[in-house]
């Protein structure tokens, strides 16, 4: 069981690539719990699954 998802976004357009949620079947409801913006433009997003 996963308690928290932490996703670090590096805002760069590359045109194509793989999805990070490949292979997940069904919908997972998430609630945003925390964000942090770094000086270099990266963004940390923290989510908890809702039950």
C-alpha positions as CSV (number, residue, x, y, z in Angstrom):
1,X,0.0,0.0,0.0
2,X,1.2,3.5,-0.9
3,X,0.8,6.3,1.7
4,X,2.0,9.2,-0.4
5,X,3.0,10.0,-3.9
6,X,5.7,12.6,-4.4
7,X,6.1,13.9,-7.9
8,X,8.9,16.3,-8.9
9,X,8.1,18.2,-12.0
10,X,10.9,19.6,-14.2
11,X,9.0,21.8,-16.6
12,X,10.8,20.9,-19.9
13,X,9.0,20.1,-23.2
14,X,10.5,17.1,-24.8
15,X,7.7,16.2,-27.2
16,X,7.2,12.5,-26.3
17,X,7.9,9.9,-23.7
18,X,6.4,7.4,-21.4
19,X,3.6,8.0,-18.9
20,X,4.7,7.5,-15.3
21,X,1.5,5.7,-14.6
22,X,1.7,3.1,-17.3
23,X,0.1,-0.2,-16.4
24,X,-2.2,1.2,-13.7
25,X,-5.7,-0.2,-14.1
26,X,-8.6,1.8,-12.9
27,X,-8.9,5.3,-11.4
28,X,-6.9,6.3,-8.3
29,X,-8.3,9.3,-6.4
30,X,-5.6,11.5,-5.0
31,X,-5.7,14.5,-2.7
32,X,-3.0,17.2,-3.0
33,X,-1.5,17.7,0.5
34,X,1.6,19.8,-0.1
35,X,3.5,21.7,-2.8
36,X,6.9,23.3,-3.0
37,X,8.4,25.5,-5.7
38,X,12.2,25.5,-6.1
39,X,14.3,28.5,-7.3
40,X,15.2,26.5,-10.5
41,X,11.6,26.2,-11.5
42,X,11.0,22.6,-10.3
43,X,7.8,21.8,-8.4
44,X,7.3,19.1,-5.8
45,X,3.7,17.8,-5.6
46,X,2.7,15.5,-2.7
47,X,-0.5,13.5,-2.9
48,X,-2.3,11.0,-0.6
49,X,-4.7,8.4,-2.0
50,X,-8.2,9.1,-0.8
51,X,-10.0,6.2,0.8
